[in-house]
Amino acid sequence: MASSMDNKITLYTCHIVRAHRVYIVLSELGLPFEEAEIDLSLPRDPSYLEINPRGLVPSLKYNGEILTESAIIAQFLADAHPSHLVLPSNAPDGALQRARIGFFVDASISKVVANLMAFIGAKTDAEGAAHIEAYIEGVVKELEPLLKDAKPFFGGSDKLTLAEALTGSFAIRLLALFKTGVIPSSLETQLKEKAPAFYTWAVAVSAHPSVTGIFNEKAVVDFYKGQIEKHRSPDSEH
């Protein structure tokens, strides 16, 4: 396999969205890359649509090859550059670790983060509060048992793993929404009490330099506040 110095990497990105995952992996691997910011508020330039016909971000150009979708890109980079993030599949316990990380990420996105996104898009405050309660229930049922051995990261690791790379962007956003009052602090207290392993993990992840590197708290919070105001507006469709 060619060394990382032989592979030119260009990341097409927008800092607000899920490209954050790719930044975490690139940071952990120490890979140099060029960055091209895509303004999602404008129609996509035809030159970018040639790179990604869907017009979405992130996209990655890696030694001339184009990859899209943040989770796929992150997994590819971790596979192409073996490191502490994840064991090779043919290493002792490698396949098992990958299966456990995969289950954790799936549970995080489908059973937990989905409720956070539903809170953002809720039409009423009552509906939003119900989604936050569902979020907490999901954390307690789905994630808390999987983080009992976190030290402080997934699977007892003292270094960031692929589990954090694929879910850390959501953890840091959650804490930012609590911190700024977008989500009531009383619900944060519930999370601390009912899912202490998860909360401790989320705090550790959210303080890690690879996760905080591109995170613009004000921009992210303002974005979600704007989304909430839009959906809660009396003029929005019901």
C-alpha angles and dihedrals in degrees: 000000000000116000121251089255089062093055119079110207127200119181118202105202155153115211096218097063139054096298082095087085092060092049090055092053094044089050094049092048093045092228119163115230144166120239130218115187116216116204103221092192090070133063109270117262112245089239090061093046087059087058096043115010090196089062091225133131144269107047124163129207107202117181089328096315121113122221127179138191118057099243092048092048092048092049092047093052092047090050095044092050110036112213145134090299095082138347119249110263092244095050119101106283089359096122091045093050090049091050091050092048090047091052092048093050093046092049091047095052104034101034103030117016090047088068092051090053089047088053090055091051098041116128096216137030090243091054090048092051090052090055092050090052088050088050091055092046089052092051092050095047103034110026109024093069091049093054100048090105097042111135085199097304135048119302095011093298122153089203131062113272134198087266090066093041090058098041106024094090089062093046094054091046091052093053091046091053090050092046094052096043096248085124113036114258090228088071090050087056089054090052092051091051100041101035108025095157091054093045093049089048092049092051091050092047093046091054096050114112093228090057098041094043099098099012112127103191096190094049093047094046092046089050093053093042088054091050092050093048091049094051095042092048115117087230093059119103116265 
